[in-house]
């Protein structure tokens, strides 16, 4: 009887101390993420990799799920929402974003490579300025 009481107590304490996944993921996403690598397949089926992209910073800023995408000196506000493996990034005025900037579509799959690196992927994006579709798009960011 005493063993089952202590076992129940232990399991209860462990259960209370565990945070839901969305809280853990939200805390991991918060902060400034710098674009380190951008790659995609162009319309000629060629893989293009940009290891030194322009200065692009993705800021997940607050609990109200507002953020800012900085591209060089320009700033684009966005709202975001996330699940265990997808993130909705709704950038205001996405039609003016450069090719290397995330946010031309809304829902990206993501995976944490480690605590300081994250990769966002999407099957295809439309680049409004060039009027072309790019495929197999990957953005790799590091947390600063």
N, C-alpha and C positions, 0 to 999 in steps of 0.2 A: 504494500500500500504506500509506504513512504517513498519507494523507488519511483512509482508511477507519479506521485505528487511532484517530486523533484524533476523528473523528466518533463512533465507538463509545464512546470515553472520555467525550465530552461528553454523549451521550445517557444513559450510565450514571449520570453525576453528577446530571443533571437528574432521572432516574427515582428515584434514592435520596433526593433532597432533597424530593420531592413527598410530602406526607402523604395518607393515605387520606381520603376525604370525611367519614367518620364522626368522625375526629379533628378535622378543621376545624370541622364543624358542632357537635360537642360543646363545643369551646372558645368558639364564638360564642354558644352557649346559656347557658354558665355565667354566673352573676351574678344581680342583682336586676332584675326587669322590672316596671315600674309600668303599670297599666292606664290608658290615655289615652282610649280610645273603645270603646264597646260598642254593637252594633246587631243587630237581629233583626227578623223579620217575625212579627207576632202572629197569633192565630187568626182575626182579621178581615182578614188580608192587608194590614195597615198596617205600613209600615216605621217602626220606632222607633229613634232614634239617641240615645245618651246620651254626650255629649262631656265631661261632668264626673261620672264614676262615683265611687262611694265609694272609699276608699283600699284598693286591692287590689294586692298585690305578689306576684309569682310568682318564687320563688327556686330556680334550678337550682344546687344547692350543691356537689356533689362527684362524683368519678369513679365512685362506686358507684351513681350515678343515683338519689340521694335528693334530695328537695326539700321546700320548705315554701310553702304558699299562705297568705298573711296577708290577712285580711279584717277591716279595722278593728283591733280588739284580739284577734280570734280567730285561731288558727293551725291549719292542717290539713296534716299530713305527707302526702307523696305519693312514689311511685316513678315514674320515667319511663324511657322508651326512645325512640329516634328513628331515623328513616331519612332519606333525602335530602329528603323533602317531607311526612312525617307524623311526629307525635309522640304517643306513648301516655302520657297523664297519668293515673295511677291514684291518685286522692285517696281517703284514708280517710274514711269517713262522708260521702260526697258528697250524701246525702239532706238534709243540713242546710245546704247552700250557698245563699247568696242568688242571686237571678236574675242579677246581674252577674258572678258568680264563675265562672271557667273550671274545668272538672273534673267536670261533671255526666255527661259521657260520657267514654270513655277516649281514643279515637283522633281527633286533630285534624289537619287539613292545615295546613301553615304555610309562610310565605314571608318571607324577610328583605326588608324594604323598603329598608333600608340597614344600616349597621353598628349603629345605635342604635335601630332600630325593626323590629318583627316583627308579623305578622298571623297569627292562628290562625283557621281557619274550620271549620265543620261544617254539614252539611245540616239537622240538627235535633237538639234537646236536649229532655229532659223536665225541667220544673221541678217538683220533688217537693212543695214547700210549696204552690204554687198549683195543682198537679195539672193542668198544661197543657203542650202541646208548643209550642215556639218553633222557627221555621225560619230558614234562611239566616243563621246566627249568625256574627258576626265580632267578634273581640277584637283590639284594636290596643294593643300594649305598647311602651314605650320603656325603654331601658336607662339606669339611673342610676349 
